[in-house]
Amino acid sequence: MYRTSHTAKALAEMKARDILVEKEQAERNRLAEVLDCDIKRWSNGKEGNLRALLSTLQYEAWNNFNSEER
């Protein structure tokens, strides 16, 4: 009896952890998609111009930082 309830509890905990991991992975994927779009938008037209990319990086990084605080 003890063994089956212990096993059931362990399985429930494992399932809960798996669900949490899946939710975290989904959130990471969503953020990666958003950032990918932001980076493509920011770099559009500047691909061959490293100076233009670097000189505007601070603005893009600051915008992303501000949006994460909300």
Predicted model as a PDB file, atoms N, CA, C, CB and O in Angstrom, pLDDT in the B-factor column:
MODEL        1                                                                  
ATOM      1  N   MET A   1       0.817  -1.190   0.000  1.00 53.00           N  
ATOM      2  CA  MET A   1       0.000   0.000   0.000  1.00 53.00           C  
ATOM      3  C   MET A   1       0.867   1.262   0.000  1.00 53.00           C  
ATOM      4  CB  MET A   1      -0.933  -0.007   1.202  1.00 53.00           C  
ATOM      5  O   MET A   1       0.654   2.177  -0.796  1.00 53.00           O  
ATOM      6  N   TYR A   2       1.838   1.293   0.899  1.00 62.00           N  
ATOM      7  CA  TYR A   2       2.724   2.454   0.985  1.00 62.00           C  
ATOM      8  C   TYR A   2       3.463   2.660  -0.330  1.00 62.00           C  
ATOM      9  CB  TYR A   2       3.726   2.286   2.137  1.00 62.00           C  
ATOM     10  O   TYR A   2       3.625   3.790  -0.791  1.00 62.00           O  
ATOM     11  N   ARG A   3       3.902   1.576  -0.922  1.00 72.00           N  
ATOM     12  CA  ARG A   3       4.696   1.657  -2.137  1.00 72.00           C  
ATOM     13  C   ARG A   3       3.884   2.247  -3.296  1.00 72.00           C  
ATOM     14  CB  ARG A   3       5.222   0.271  -2.513  1.00 72.00           C  
ATOM     15  O   ARG A   3       4.407   3.053  -4.066  1.00 72.00           O  
ATOM     16  N   THR A   4       2.622   1.858  -3.425  1.00 83.00           N  
ATOM     17  CA  THR A   4       1.814   2.373  -4.526  1.00 83.00           C  
ATOM     18  C   THR A   4       1.467   3.852  -4.339  1.00 83.00           C  
ATOM     19  CB  THR A   4       0.538   1.556  -4.661  1.00 83.00           C  
ATOM     20  O   THR A   4       1.454   4.611  -5.308  1.00 83.00           O  
ATOM     21  N   SER A   5       1.188   4.261  -3.104  1.00 88.00           N  
ATOM     22  CA  SER A   5       0.879   5.675  -2.879  1.00 88.00           C  
ATOM     23  C   SER A   5       2.130   6.526  -3.062  1.00 88.00           C  
ATOM     24  CB  SER A   5       0.289   5.887  -1.467  1.00 88.00           C  
ATOM     25  O   SER A   5       2.054   7.653  -3.551  1.00 88.00           O  
ATOM     26  N   HIS A   6       3.264   5.991  -2.672  1.00 87.00           N  
ATOM     27  CA  HIS A   6       4.534   6.699  -2.853  1.00 87.00           C  
ATOM     28  C   HIS A   6       4.846   6.824  -4.346  1.00 87.00           C  
ATOM     29  CB  HIS A   6       5.689   5.961  -2.113  1.00 87.00           C  
ATOM     30  O   HIS A   6       5.303   7.870  -4.806  1.00 87.00           O  
ATOM     31  N   THR A   7       4.600   5.765  -5.084  1.00 90.00           N  
ATOM     32  CA  THR A   7       4.833   5.779  -6.528  1.00 90.00           C  
ATOM     33  C   THR A   7       3.892   6.750  -7.216  1.00 90.00           C  
ATOM     34  CB  THR A   7       4.662   4.377  -7.116  1.00 90.00           C  
ATOM     35  O   THR A   7       4.303   7.501  -8.101  1.00 90.00           O  
ATOM     36  N   ALA A   8       2.632   6.737  -6.813  1.00 89.00           N  
ATOM     37  CA  ALA A   8       1.651   7.652  -7.403  1.00 89.00           C  
ATOM     38  C   ALA A   8       2.030   9.104  -7.123  1.00 89.00           C  
ATOM     39  CB  ALA A   8       0.240   7.357  -6.858  1.00 89.00           C  
ATOM     40  O   ALA A   8       1.902   9.962  -7.996  1.00 89.00           O  
ATOM     41  N   LYS A   9       2.492   9.375  -5.914  1.00 91.00           N  
ATOM     42  CA  LYS A   9       2.901  10.725  -5.560  1.00 91.00           C  
ATOM     43  C   LYS A   9       4.115  11.137  -6.391  1.00 91.00           C  
ATOM     44  CB  LYS A   9       3.216  10.821  -4.052  1.00 91.00           C  
ATOM     45  O   LYS A   9       4.177  12.262  -6.886  1.00 91.00           O  
ATOM     46  N   ALA A  10       5.069  10.237  -6.543  1.00 91.00           N  
ATOM     47  CA  ALA A  10       6.267  10.527  -7.335  1.00 91.00           C  
ATOM     48  C   ALA A  10       5.898  10.779  -8.798  1.00 91.00           C  
ATOM     49  CB  ALA A  10       7.279   9.364  -7.233  1.00 91.00           C  
ATOM     50  O   ALA A  10       6.444  11.686  -9.426  1.00 91.00           O  
ATOM     51  N   LEU A  11       4.987   9.994  -9.335  1.00 93.00           N  
ATOM     52  CA  LEU A  11       4.553  10.189 -10.716  1.00 93.00           C  
ATOM     53  C   LEU A  11       3.830  11.523 -10.895  1.00 93.00           C  
ATOM     54  CB  LEU A  11       3.644   9.042 -11.149  1.00 93.00           C  
ATOM     55  O   LEU A  11       4.019  12.205 -11.902  1.00 93.00           O  
ATOM     56  N   ALA A  12       3.016  11.889  -9.929  1.00 93.00           N  
ATOM     57  CA  ALA A  12       2.308  13.170  -9.991  1.00 93.00           C  
ATOM     58  C   ALA A  12       3.294  14.332  -9.950  1.00 93.00           C  
ATOM     59  CB  ALA A  12       1.299  13.287  -8.832  1.00 93.00           C  
ATOM     60  O   ALA A  12       3.137  15.308 -10.684  1.00 93.00           O  
ATOM     61  N   GLU A  13       4.307  14.232  -9.098  1.00 95.00           N  
ATOM     62  CA  GLU A  13       5.326  15.274  -9.015  1.00 95.00           C  
ATOM     63  C   GLU A  13       6.113  15.369 -10.316  1.00 95.00           C  
ATOM     64  CB  GLU A  13       6.276  15.004  -7.842  1.00 95.00           C  
ATOM     65  O   GLU A  13       6.427  16.465 -10.783  1.00 95.00           O  
ATOM     66  N   MET A  14       6.427  14.222 -10.895  1.00 96.00           N  
ATOM     67  CA  MET A  14       7.161  14.200 -12.152  1.00 96.00           C  
ATOM     68  C   MET A  14       6.326  14.821 -13.275  1.00 96.00           C  
ATOM     69  CB  MET A  14       7.561  12.758 -12.513  1.00 96.00           C  
ATOM     70  O   MET A  14       6.844  15.573 -14.100  1.00 96.00           O  
ATOM     71  N   LYS A  15       5.046  14.504 -13.297  1.00 96.00           N  
ATOM     72  CA  LYS A  15       4.156  15.068 -14.319  1.00 96.00           C  
ATOM     73  C   LYS A  15       4.045  16.586 -14.145  1.00 96.00           C  
ATOM     74  CB  LYS A  15       2.751  14.410 -14.242  1.00 96.00           C  
ATOM     75  O   LYS A  15       4.043  17.322 -15.131  1.00 96.00           O  
ATOM     76  N   ALA A  16       3.954  17.051 -12.911  1.00 96.00           N  
ATOM     77  CA  ALA A  16       3.869  18.486 -12.639  1.00 96.00           C  
ATOM     78  C   ALA A  16       5.143  19.196 -13.099  1.00 96.00           C  
ATOM     79  CB  ALA A  16       3.629  18.738 -11.134  1.00 96.00           C  
ATOM     80  O   ALA A  16       5.077  20.280 -13.679  1.00 96.00           O  
ATOM     81  N   ARG A  17       6.308  18.582 -12.841  1.00 97.00           N  
ATOM     82  CA  ARG A  17       7.573  19.163 -13.300  1.00 97.00           C  
ATOM     83  C   ARG A  17       7.632  19.208 -14.819  1.00 97.00           C  
ATOM     84  CB  ARG A  17       8.761  18.364 -12.753  1.00 97.00           C  
ATOM     85  O   ARG A  17       8.089  20.195 -15.397  1.00 97.00           O  
ATOM     86  N   ASP A  18       7.170  18.138 -15.470  1.00 96.00           N  
ATOM     87  CA  ASP A  18       7.169  18.090 -16.932  1.00 96.00           C  
ATOM     88  C   ASP A  18       6.289  19.188 -17.520  1.00 96.00           C  
ATOM     89  CB  ASP A  18       6.692  16.719 -17.419  1.00 96.00           C  
ATOM     90  O   ASP A  18       6.654  19.821 -18.510  1.00 96.00           O  
ATOM     91  N   ILE A  19       5.130  19.409 -16.906  1.00 97.00           N  
ATOM     92  CA  ILE A  19       4.230  20.466 -17.372  1.00 97.00           C  
ATOM     93  C   ILE A  19       4.882  21.830 -17.206  1.00 97.00           C  
ATOM     94  CB  ILE A  19       2.893  20.419 -16.609  1.00 97.00           C  
ATOM     95  O   ILE A  19       4.781  22.680 -18.091  1.00 97.00           O  
ATOM     96  N   LEU A  20       5.550  22.043 -16.076  1.00 97.00           N  
ATOM     97  CA  LEU A  20       6.237  23.305 -15.833  1.00 97.00           C  
ATOM     98  C   LEU A  20       7.351  23.521 -16.853  1.00 97.00           C  
ATOM     99  CB  LEU A  20       6.806  23.340 -14.411  1.00 97.00           C  
ATOM    100  O   LEU A  20       7.512  24.625 -17.372  1.00 97.00           O  
ATOM    101  N   VAL A  21       8.115  22.477 -17.139  1.00 97.00           N  
ATOM    102  CA  VAL A  21       9.190  22.571 -18.127  1.00 97.00           C  
ATOM    103  C   VAL A  21       8.618  22.901 -19.503  1.00 97.00           C  
ATOM    104  CB  VAL A  21       9.995  21.255 -18.181  1.00 97.00           C  
ATOM    105  O   VAL A  21       9.186  23.720 -20.226  1.00 97.00           O  
ATOM    106  N   GLU A  22       7.508  22.276 -19.870  1.00 97.00           N  
ATOM    107  CA  GLU A  22       6.878  22.554 -21.165  1.00 97.00           C  
ATOM    108  C   GLU A  22       6.404  24.004 -21.249  1.00 97.00           C  
ATOM    109  CB  GLU A  22       5.698  21.602 -21.399  1.00 97.00           C  
ATOM    110  O   GLU A  22       6.556  24.646 -22.288  1.00 97.00           O  
ATOM    111  N   LYS A  23       5.832  24.523 -20.160  1.00 97.00           N  
ATOM    112  CA  LYS A  23       5.381  25.916 -20.145  1.00 97.00           C  
ATOM    113  C   LYS A  23       6.564  26.874 -20.269  1.00 97.00           C  
ATOM    114  CB  LYS A  23       4.594  26.211 -18.858  1.00 97.00           C  
ATOM    115  O   LYS A  23       6.498  27.861 -21.001  1.00 97.00           O  
ATOM    116  N   GLU A  24       7.647  26.576 -19.547  1.00 96.00           N  
ATOM    117  CA  GLU A  24       8.836  27.420 -19.625  1.00 96.00           C  
ATOM    118  C   GLU A  24       9.430  27.398 -21.030  1.00 96.00           C  
ATOM    119  CB  GLU A  24       9.883  26.964 -18.603  1.00 96.00           C  
ATOM    120  O   GLU A  24       9.846  28.437 -21.544  1.00 96.00           O  
ATOM    121  N   GLN A  25       9.471  26.229 -21.650  1.00 96.00           N  
ATOM    122  CA  GLN A  25       9.999  26.113 -23.009  1.00 96.00           C  
ATOM    123  C   GLN A  25       9.129  26.875 -23.996  1.00 96.00           C  
ATOM    124  CB  GLN A  25      10.098  24.641 -23.423  1.00 96.00           C  
ATOM    125  O   GLN A  25       9.646  27.531 -24.900  1.00 96.00           O  
ATOM    126  N   ALA A  26       7.823  26.798 -23.834  1.00 96.00           N  
ATOM    127  CA  ALA A  26       6.912  27.529 -24.711  1.00 96.00           C  
ATOM    128  C   ALA A  26       7.138  29.039 -24.567  1.00 96.00           C  
ATOM    129  CB  ALA A  26       5.439  27.167 -24.389  1.00 96.00           C  
ATOM    130  O   ALA A  26       7.125  29.761 -25.564  1.00 96.00           O  
ATOM    131  N   GLU A  27       7.343  29.516 -23.347  1.00 94.00           N  
ATOM    132  CA  GLU A  27       7.595  30.939 -23.116  1.00 94.00           C  
ATOM    133  C   GLU A  27       8.924  31.355 -23.744  1.00 94.00           C  
ATOM    134  CB  GLU A  27       7.595  31.251 -21.604  1.00 94.00           C  
ATOM    135  O   GLU A  27       9.014  32.420 -24.355  1.00 94.00           O  
ATOM    136  N   ARG A  28       9.955  30.521 -23.596  1.00 93.00           N  
ATOM    137  CA  ARG A  28      11.246  30.825 -24.228  1.00 93.00           C  
ATOM    138  C   ARG A  28      11.110  30.885 -25.748  1.00 93.00           C  
ATOM    139  CB  ARG A  28      12.300  29.771 -23.834  1.00 93.00           C  
ATOM    140  O   ARG A  28      11.694  31.758 -26.390  1.00 93.00           O  
ATOM    141  N   ASN A  29      10.349  29.971 -26.316  1.00 94.00           N  
ATOM    142  CA  ASN A  29      10.142  29.968 -27.765  1.00 94.00           C  
ATOM    143  C   ASN A  29       9.401  31.217 -28.214  1.00 94.00           C  
ATOM    144  CB  ASN A  29       9.371  28.720 -28.195  1.00 94.00           C  
ATOM    145  O   ASN A  29       9.730  31.806 -29.243  1.00 94.00           O  
ATOM    146  N   ARG A  30       8.397  31.620 -27.436  1.00 92.00           N  
ATOM    147  CA  ARG A  30       7.640  32.825 -27.772  1.00 92.00           C  
ATOM    148  C   ARG A  30       8.543  34.053 -27.735  1.00 92.00           C  
ATOM    149  CB  ARG A  30       6.456  33.006 -26.808  1.00 92.00           C  
ATOM    150  O   ARG A  30       8.499  34.891 -28.636  1.00 92.00           O  
ATOM    151  N   LEU A  31       9.362  34.156 -26.689  1.00 88.00           N  
ATOM    152  CA  LEU A  31      10.283  35.293 -26.584  1.00 88.00           C  
ATOM    153  C   LEU A  31      11.309  35.284 -27.707  1.00 88.00           C  
ATOM    154  CB  LEU A  31      10.995  35.276 -25.232  1.00 88.00           C  
ATOM    155  O   LEU A  31      11.661  36.336 -28.241  1.00 88.00           O  
ATOM    156  N   ALA A  32      11.789  34.096 -28.065  1.00 88.00           N  
ATOM    157  CA  ALA A  32      12.765  33.992 -29.155  1.00 88.00           C  
ATOM    158  C   ALA A  32      12.157  34.468 -30.465  1.00 88.00           C  
ATOM    159  CB  ALA A  32      13.266  32.544 -29.299  1.00 88.00           C  
ATOM    160  O   ALA A  32      12.827  35.139 -31.249  1.00 88.00           O  
ATOM    161  N   GLU A  33      10.904  34.131 -30.711  1.00 90.00           N  
ATOM    162  CA  GLU A  33      10.232  34.581 -31.931  1.00 90.00           C  
ATOM    163  C   GLU A  33      10.076  36.100 -31.942  1.00 90.00           C  
ATOM    164  CB  GLU A  33       8.858  33.908 -32.063  1.00 90.00           C  
ATOM    165  O   GLU A  33      10.310  36.743 -32.966  1.00 90.00           O  
ATOM    166  N   VAL A  34       9.687  36.666 -30.818  1.00 86.00           N  
ATOM    167  CA  VAL A  34       9.522  38.115 -30.722  1.00 86.00           C  
ATOM    168  C   VAL A  34      10.863  38.812 -30.933  1.00 86.00           C  
ATOM    169  CB  VAL A  34       8.921  38.507 -29.354  1.00 86.00           C  
ATOM    170  O   VAL A  34      10.960  39.773 -31.697  1.00 86.00           O  
ATOM    171  N   LEU A  35      11.897  38.319 -30.250  1.00 84.00           N  
ATOM    172  CA  LEU A  35      13.208  38.939 -30.390  1.00 84.00           C  
ATOM    173  C   LEU A  35      13.750  38.776 -31.798  1.00 84.00           C  
ATOM    174  CB  LEU A  35      14.180  38.347 -29.388  1.00 84.00           C  
ATOM    175  O   LEU A  35      14.393  39.686 -32.322  1.00 84.00           O  
ATOM    176  N   ASP A  36      13.502  37.634 -32.414  1.00 88.00           N  
ATOM    177  CA  ASP A  36      13.957  37.412 -33.782  1.00 88.00           C  
ATOM    178  C   ASP A  36      13.330  38.447 -34.717  1.00 88.00           C  
ATOM    179  CB  ASP A  36      13.608  35.979 -34.247  1.00 88.00           C  
ATOM    180  O   ASP A  36      14.016  39.010 -35.570  1.00 88.00           O  
ATOM    181  N   CYS A  37      12.047  38.696 -34.559  1.00 85.00           N  
ATOM    182  CA  CYS A  37      11.371  39.714 -35.374  1.00 85.00           C  
ATOM    183  C   CYS A  37      11.945  41.096 -35.105  1.00 85.00           C  
ATOM    184  CB  CYS A  37       9.859  39.711 -35.098  1.00 85.00           C  
ATOM    185  O   CYS A  37      12.170  41.874 -36.032  1.00 85.00           O  
ATOM    186  N   ASP A  38      12.184  41.402 -33.825  1.00 83.00           N  
ATOM    187  CA  ASP A  38      12.752  42.705 -33.465  1.00 83.00           C  
ATOM    188  C   ASP A  38      14.143  42.886 -34.067  1.00 83.00           C  
ATOM    189  CB  ASP A  38      12.816  42.856 -31.940  1.00 83.00           C  
ATOM    190  O   ASP A  38      14.465  43.954 -34.586  1.00 83.00           O  
ATOM    191  N   ILE A  39      14.954  41.855 -33.995  1.00 84.00           N  
ATOM    192  CA  ILE A  39      16.321  41.938 -34.515  1.00 84.00           C  
ATOM    193  C   ILE A  39      16.307  42.087 -36.032  1.00 84.00           C  
ATOM    194  CB  ILE A  39      17.133  40.691 -34.111  1.00 84.00           C  
ATOM    195  O   ILE A  39      17.078  42.870 -36.588  1.00 84.00           O  
ATOM    196  N   LYS A  40      15.441  41.346 -36.693  1.00 87.00           N  
ATOM    197  CA  LYS A  40      15.347  41.475 -38.156  1.00 87.00           C  
ATOM    198  C   LYS A  40      14.889  42.880 -38.550  1.00 87.00           C  
ATOM    199  CB  LYS A  40      14.374  40.418 -38.731  1.00 87.00           C  
ATOM    200  O   LYS A  40      15.416  43.467 -39.495  1.00 87.00           O  
ATOM    201  N   ARG A  41      13.903  43.416 -37.823  1.00 85.00           N  
ATOM    202  CA  ARG A  41      13.420  44.764 -38.101  1.00 85.00           C  
ATOM    203  C   ARG A  41      14.531  45.784 -37.880  1.00 85.00           C  
ATOM    204  CB  ARG A  41      12.206  45.097 -37.219  1.00 85.00           C  
ATOM    205  O   ARG A  41      14.725  46.684 -38.698  1.00 85.00           O  
ATOM    206  N   TRP A  42      15.259  45.644 -36.778  1.00 82.00           N  
ATOM    207  CA  TRP A  42      16.324  46.572 -36.433  1.00 82.00           C  
ATOM    208  C   TRP A  42      17.464  46.519 -37.448  1.00 82.00           C  
ATOM    209  CB  TRP A  42      16.852  46.269 -35.039  1.00 82.00           C  
ATOM    210  O   TRP A  42      18.011  47.556 -37.823  1.00 82.00           O  
ATOM    211  N   SER A  43      17.822  45.323 -37.892  1.00 85.00           N  
ATOM    212  CA  SER A  43      18.981  45.186 -38.775  1.00 85.00           C  
ATOM    213  C   SER A  43      18.637  45.369 -40.249  1.00 85.00           C  
ATOM    214  CB  SER A  43      19.613  43.836 -38.576  1.00 85.00           C  
ATOM    215  O   SER A  43      19.535  45.432 -41.089  1.00 85.00           O  
ATOM    216  N   ASN A  44      17.361  45.453 -40.569  1.00 87.00           N  
ATOM    217  CA  ASN A  44      16.942  45.601 -41.964  1.00 87.00           C  
ATOM    218  C   ASN A  44      17.578  46.841 -42.590  1.00 87.00           C  
ATOM    219  CB  ASN A  44      15.406  45.684 -42.060  1.00 87.00           C  
ATOM    220  O   ASN A  44      17.415  47.955 -42.092  1.00 87.00           O  
ATOM    221  N   GLY A  45      18.291  46.635 -43.670  1.00 84.00           N  
ATOM    222  CA  GLY A  45      18.945  47.726 -44.363  1.00 84.00           C  
ATOM    223  C   GLY A  45      20.328  48.050 -43.844  1.00 84.00           C  
ATOM    224  O   GLY A  45      21.025  48.874 -44.436  1.00 84.00           O  
ATOM    225  N   LYS A  46      20.746  47.424 -42.751  1.00 83.00           N  
ATOM    226  CA  LYS A  46      22.058  47.704 -42.168  1.00 83.00           C  
ATOM    227  C   LYS A  46      22.963  46.477 -42.194  1.00 83.00           C  
ATOM    228  CB  LYS A  46      21.900  48.200 -40.736  1.00 83.00           C  
ATOM    229  O   LYS A  46      24.026  46.489 -41.573  1.00 83.00           O  
ATOM    230  N   GLU A  47      22.566  45.420 -42.896  1.00 81.00           N  
ATOM    231  CA  GLU A  47      23.285  44.156 -42.845  1.00 81.00           C  
ATOM    232  C   GLU A  47      24.774  44.295 -43.160  1.00 81.00           C  
ATOM    233  CB  GLU A  47      22.660  43.186 -43.800  1.00 81.00           C  
ATOM    234  O   GLU A  47      25.603  43.640 -42.528  1.00 81.00           O  
ATOM    235  N   GLY A  48      25.111  45.124 -44.113  1.00 84.00           N  
ATOM    236  CA  GLY A  48      26.517  45.262 -44.498  1.00 84.00           C  
ATOM    237  C   GLY A  48      27.217  46.418 -43.820  1.00 84.00           C  
ATOM    238  O   GLY A  48      28.370  46.709 -44.139  1.00 84.00           O  
ATOM    239  N   ASN A  49      26.557  47.078 -42.902  1.00 87.00           N  
ATOM    240  CA  ASN A  49      27.112  48.275 -42.291  1.00 87.00           C  
ATOM    241  C   ASN A  49      27.226  48.070 -40.774  1.00 87.00           C  
ATOM    242  CB  ASN A  49      26.234  49.517 -42.618  1.00 87.00           C  
ATOM    243  O   ASN A  49      26.308  48.391 -40.019  1.00 87.00           O  
ATOM    244  N   LEU A  50      28.345  47.542 -40.359  1.00 86.00           N  
ATOM    245  CA  LEU A  50      28.559  47.239 -38.942  1.00 86.00           C  
ATOM    246  C   LEU A  50      28.469  48.491 -38.081  1.00 86.00           C  
ATOM    247  CB  LEU A  50      29.916  46.573 -38.744  1.00 86.00           C  
ATOM    248  O   LEU A  50      27.950  48.438 -36.966  1.00 86.00           O  
ATOM    249  N   ARG A  51      28.960  49.599 -38.575  1.00 88.00           N  
ATOM    250  CA  ARG A  51      28.915  50.847 -37.804  1.00 88.00           C  
ATOM    251  C   ARG A  51      27.471  51.258 -37.514  1.00 88.00           C  
ATOM    252  CB  ARG A  51      29.644  51.975 -38.561  1.00 88.00           C  
ATOM    253  O   ARG A  51      27.153  51.672 -36.399  1.00 88.00           O  
ATOM    254  N   ALA A  52      26.604  51.144 -38.513  1.00 86.00           N  
ATOM    255  CA  ALA A  52      25.192  51.498 -38.320  1.00 86.00           C  
ATOM    256  C   ALA A  52      24.531  50.543 -37.339  1.00 86.00           C  
ATOM    257  CB  ALA A  52      24.437  51.483 -39.663  1.00 86.00           C  
ATOM    258  O   ALA A  52      23.723  50.964 -36.511  1.00 86.00           O  
ATOM    259  N   LEU A  53      24.866  49.270 -37.424  1.00 85.00           N  
ATOM    260  CA  LEU A  53      24.295  48.297 -36.476  1.00 85.00           C  
ATOM    261  C   LEU A  53      24.719  48.618 -35.049  1.00 85.00           C  
ATOM    262  CB  LEU A  53      24.728  46.864 -36.842  1.00 85.00           C  
ATOM    263  O   LEU A  53      23.889  48.684 -34.142  1.00 85.00           O  
ATOM    264  N   LEU A  54      26.020  48.817 -34.862  1.00 86.00           N  
ATOM    265  CA  LEU A  54      26.520  49.068 -33.509  1.00 86.00           C  
ATOM    266  C   LEU A  54      26.031  50.404 -32.952  1.00 86.00           C  
ATOM    267  CB  LEU A  54      28.041  49.036 -33.502  1.00 86.00           C  
ATOM    268  O   LEU A  54      25.770  50.521 -31.755  1.00 86.00           O  
ATOM    269  N   SER A  55      25.908  51.400 -33.808  1.00 87.00           N  
ATOM    270  CA  SER A  55      25.497  52.715 -33.305  1.00 87.00           C  
ATOM    271  C   SER A  55      24.028  52.753 -32.904  1.00 87.00           C  
ATOM    272  CB  SER A  55      25.763  53.776 -34.353  1.00 87.00           C  
ATOM    273  O   SER A  55      23.623  53.639 -32.151  1.00 87.00           O  
ATOM    274  N   THR A  56      23.226  51.819 -33.387  1.00 85.00           N  
ATOM    275  CA  THR A  56      21.810  51.800 -33.017  1.00 85.00           C  
ATOM    276  C   THR A  56      21.458  50.664 -32.058  1.00 85.00           C  
ATOM    277  CB  THR A  56      20.961  51.687 -34.261  1.00 85.00           C  
ATOM    278  O   THR A  56      20.311  50.555 -31.624  1.00 85.00           O  
ATOM    279  N   LEU A  57      22.419  49.831 -31.729  1.00 83.00           N  
ATOM    280  CA  LEU A  57      22.169  48.698 -30.834  1.00 83.00           C  
ATOM    281  C   LEU A  57      21.677  49.150 -29.469  1.00 83.00           C  
ATOM    282  CB  LEU A  57      23.430  47.869 -30.672  1.00 83.00           C  
ATOM    283  O   LEU A  57      20.802  48.517 -28.878  1.00 83.00           O  
ATOM    284  N   GLN A  58      22.236  50.240 -28.971  1.00 83.00           N  
ATOM    285  CA  GLN A  58      21.850  50.704 -27.632  1.00 83.00           C  
ATOM    286  C   GLN A  58      20.364  51.035 -27.558  1.00 83.00           C  
ATOM    287  CB  GLN A  58      22.672  51.930 -27.239  1.00 83.00           C  
ATOM    288  O   GLN A  58      19.728  50.800 -26.531  1.00 83.00           O  
ATOM    289  N   TYR A  59      19.811  51.576 -28.628  1.00 80.00           N  
ATOM    290  CA  TYR A  59      18.392  51.931 -28.611  1.00 80.00           C  
ATOM    291  C   TYR A  59      17.510  50.686 -28.623  1.00 80.00           C  
ATOM    292  CB  TYR A  59      18.054  52.824 -29.807  1.00 80.00           C  
ATOM    293  O   TYR A  59      16.499  50.625 -27.923  1.00 80.00           O  
ATOM    294  N   GLU A  60      17.898  49.705 -29.417  1.00 76.00           N  
ATOM    295  CA  GLU A  60      17.120  48.474 -29.480  1.00 76.00           C  
ATOM    296  C   GLU A  60      17.214  47.711 -28.159  1.00 76.00           C  
ATOM    297  CB  GLU A  60      17.602  47.591 -30.644  1.00 76.00           C  
ATOM    298  O   GLU A  60      16.212  47.195 -27.666  1.00 76.00           O  
ATOM    299  N   ALA A  61      18.409  47.641 -27.592  1.00 74.00           N  
ATOM    300  CA  ALA A  61      18.590  46.948 -26.316  1.00 74.00           C  
ATOM    301  C   ALA A  61      17.784  47.653 -25.222  1.00 74.00           C  
ATOM    302  CB  ALA A  61      20.094  46.889 -25.931  1.00 74.00           C  
ATOM    303  O   ALA A  61      17.163  46.989 -24.392  1.00 74.00           O  
ATOM    304  N   TRP A  62      17.787  48.979 -25.211  1.00 70.00           N  
ATOM    305  CA  TRP A  62      17.055  49.732 -24.202  1.00 70.00           C  
ATOM    306  C   TRP A  62      15.552  49.503 -24.349  1.00 70.00           C  
ATOM    307  CB  TRP A  62      17.380  51.230 -24.307  1.00 70.00           C  
ATOM    308  O   TRP A  62      14.851  49.355 -23.348  1.00 70.00           O  
ATOM    309  N   ASN A  63      15.051  49.472 -25.584  1.00 69.00           N  
ATOM    310  CA  ASN A  63      13.623  49.229 -25.808  1.00 69.00           C  
ATOM    311  C   ASN A  63      13.236  47.849 -25.289  1.00 69.00           C  
ATOM    312  CB  ASN A  63      13.276  49.355 -27.309  1.00 69.00           C  
ATOM    313  O   ASN A  63      12.197  47.699 -24.647  1.00 69.00           O  
ATOM    314  N   ASN A  64      14.055  46.850 -25.559  1.00 63.00           N  
ATOM    315  CA  ASN A  64      13.756  45.502 -25.070  1.00 63.00           C  
ATOM    316  C   ASN A  64      13.832  45.423 -23.550  1.00 63.00           C  
ATOM    317  CB  ASN A  64      14.716  44.493 -25.688  1.00 63.00           C  
ATOM    318  O   ASN A  64      13.028  44.733 -22.923  1.00 63.00           O  
ATOM    319  N   PHE A  65      14.782  46.119 -22.959  1.00 63.00           N  
ATOM    320  CA  PHE A  65      14.906  46.144 -21.504  1.00 63.00           C  
ATOM    321  C   PHE A  65      13.675  46.766 -20.866  1.00 63.00           C  
ATOM    322  CB  PHE A  65      16.160  46.911 -21.084  1.00 63.00           C  
ATOM    323  O   PHE A  65      13.156  46.241 -19.882  1.00 63.00           O  
ATOM    324  N   ASN A  66      13.209  47.864 -21.408  1.00 62.00           N  
ATOM    325  CA  ASN A  66      12.033  48.544 -20.863  1.00 62.00           C  
ATOM    326  C   ASN A  66      10.785  47.680 -20.996  1.00 62.00           C  
ATOM    327  CB  ASN A  66      11.818  49.884 -21.567  1.00 62.00           C  
ATOM    328  O   ASN A  66       9.945  47.684 -20.096  1.00 62.00           O  
ATOM    329  N   SER A  67      10.643  46.946 -22.081  1.00 61.00           N  
ATOM    330  CA  SER A  67       9.445  46.127 -22.280  1.00 61.00           C  
ATOM    331  C   SER A  67       9.439  44.912 -21.354  1.00 61.00           C  
ATOM    332  CB  SER A  67       9.350  45.673 -23.739  1.00 61.00           C  
ATOM    333  O   SER A  67       8.369  44.396 -21.032  1.00 61.00           O  
ATOM    334  N   GLU A  68      10.615  44.442 -20.919  1.00 57.00           N  
ATOM    335  CA  GLU A  68      10.681  43.304 -20.001  1.00 57.00           C  
ATOM    336  C   GLU A  68      10.284  43.690 -18.597  1.00 57.00           C  
ATOM    337  CB  GLU A  68      12.069  42.716 -19.991  1.00 57.00           C  
ATOM    338  O   GLU A  68       9.840  42.833 -17.833  1.00 57.00           O  
ATOM    339  N   GLU A  69      10.430  44.963 -18.227  1.00 51.00           N  
ATOM    340  CA  GLU A  69      10.087  45.404 -16.873  1.00 51.00           C  
ATOM    341  C   GLU A  69       8.597  45.441 -16.636  1.00 51.00           C  
ATOM    342  CB  GLU A  69      10.666  46.763 -16.609  1.00 51.00           C  
ATOM    343  O   GLU A  69       8.155  45.360 -15.490  1.00 51.00           O  
ATOM    344  N   ARG A  70       7.810  45.561 -17.690  1.00 45.00           N  
ATOM    345  CA  ARG A  70       6.354  45.663 -17.548  1.00 45.00           C  
ATOM    346  C   ARG A  70       5.728  44.351 -17.215  1.00 45.00           C  
ATOM    347  CB  ARG A  70       5.738  46.202 -18.798  1.00 45.00           C  
ATOM    348  O   ARG A  70       4.509  44.269 -17.063  1.00 45.00           O  
TER     349      ARG A  70                                                      
ENDMDL                                                                          
END                                                                             
